[in-house]
């Protein structure tokens, strides 16, 4: 009996399956497609990725779009990472993958890859939890990992470095929100055994060393709480917006925390919403900004507010142009940059994605139309996880 001939159909099917798998994986890791057939000068970056439930072979799928002022774009197609964020860094964009770090030059076709050790592998982000420290020389990104094997504490992971030297370390905390002031990272955590017990952390990075302090913040007494925005610096404080669930209402508040947590935290009531739906929530940690002592924020209905930290008065500044809340929770995002608000969204009237630029008085100063973006995304199950402006 000729075993090779007798198993020929089986071998052929196995080869076909192997080739198919290789093609799928190659498709998920293809590097770059230039939609303009020429080099562009990107003014914005937009990142979509699969979430964990939709990850398949090849670790999911992601698209990073680099957009120029005319709406032309480059597409960088890579593997997925849920709630990932992009980091502008020294003329490049840094994009973390599960096992590596990609450095994408904004003004060329160059993409460099740096691999991480297995103990630095990450599985999901916290959503726009990244930045730069130490005079912009150190980048960092924080990731949501899992419970410890004994389930006594939660494990998060931080990656940081300067591209020459890259590091990672576990943080044994569940991080509810984070932010930085350019020198240190600050975050609020909740305890594993009591989720209503909140702590405040200050974290510094010095070469390969991570220095962290932890202090008690408060014991929450409402039905529940979640952070609406990230933390941003104001004078000697970090400020952010959170929602308390109180009976049939949702109460939006501004929290003001001394960076060293040596003075009592301050809370300022903002807006109340009906708790029967979540339309008030914008799914956008970057939707906060401070200018001249006023904290600007955007809610899920498209209303832009400013809270004056001196007078303690709240003012509705404007409404996003022709915006009505729909179901595209993962296809719209705001980003404040140099005293402007930028809004990325899909516009039904033009059947295109737009980037709208508003001044802080609510005037739309310019719009970039992206007619091909929806077609490029196709039917892939991807979510919008980050949007950043790269140039004025």
HELIX and SHEET records of a PDB file:
HELIX    1   1 UNK A    3  UNK A    6  1                                   4    
HELIX    2   2 UNK A    8  UNK A   28  1                                  21    
HELIX    3   3 UNK A   52  UNK A   54  5                                   3    
HELIX    4   4 UNK A  118  UNK A  120  5                                   3    
HELIX    5   5 UNK A  373  UNK A  377  1                                   5    
SHEET    1   A 5 UNK A  32  UNK A  34  0                                        
SHEET    2   A 5 UNK A  73  UNK A  78 -1                                        
SHEET    3   A 5 UNK A  62  UNK A  67 -1                                        
SHEET    4   A 5 UNK A  44  UNK A  49 -1                                        
SHEET    5   A 5 UNK A 383  UNK A 389 -1                                        
SHEET    1   B 4 UNK A  86  UNK A  89  0                                        
SHEET    2   B 4 UNK A  92  UNK A  96 -1                                        
SHEET    3   B 4 UNK A 100  UNK A 105 -1                                        
SHEET    4   B 4 UNK A 111  UNK A 115 -1                                        
SHEET    1   C 4 UNK A 125  UNK A 133  0                                        
SHEET    2   C 4 UNK A 138  UNK A 147 -1                                        
SHEET    3   C 4 UNK A 154  UNK A 161 -1                                        
SHEET    4   C 4 UNK A 166  UNK A 171 -1                                        
SHEET    1   D 4 UNK A 174  UNK A 180  0                                        
SHEET    2   D 4 UNK A 185  UNK A 190 -1                                        
SHEET    3   D 4 UNK A 197  UNK A 206 -1                                        
SHEET    4   D 4 UNK A 209  UNK A 219 -1                                        
SHEET    1   E 3 UNK A 224  UNK A 227  0                                        
SHEET    2   E 3 UNK A 237  UNK A 246 -1                                        
SHEET    3   E 3 UNK A 232  UNK A 234 -1                                        
SHEET    1   F 4 UNK A 224  UNK A 227  0                                        
SHEET    2   F 4 UNK A 237  UNK A 246 -1                                        
SHEET    3   F 4 UNK A 249  UNK A 258 -1                                        
SHEET    4   F 4 UNK A 266  UNK A 274 -1                                        
SHEET    1   G 4 UNK A 288  UNK A 291  0                                        
SHEET    2   G 4 UNK A 294  UNK A 298 -1                                        
SHEET    3   G 4 UNK A 303  UNK A 308 -1                                        
SHEET    4   G 4 UNK A 314  UNK A 319 -1                                        
SHEET    1   H 4 UNK A 333  UNK A 337  0                                        
SHEET    2   H 4 UNK A 340  UNK A 347 -1                                        
SHEET    3   H 4 UNK A 352  UNK A 359 -1                                        
SHEET    4   H 4 UNK A 364  UNK A 370 -1                                        
END                                                                             
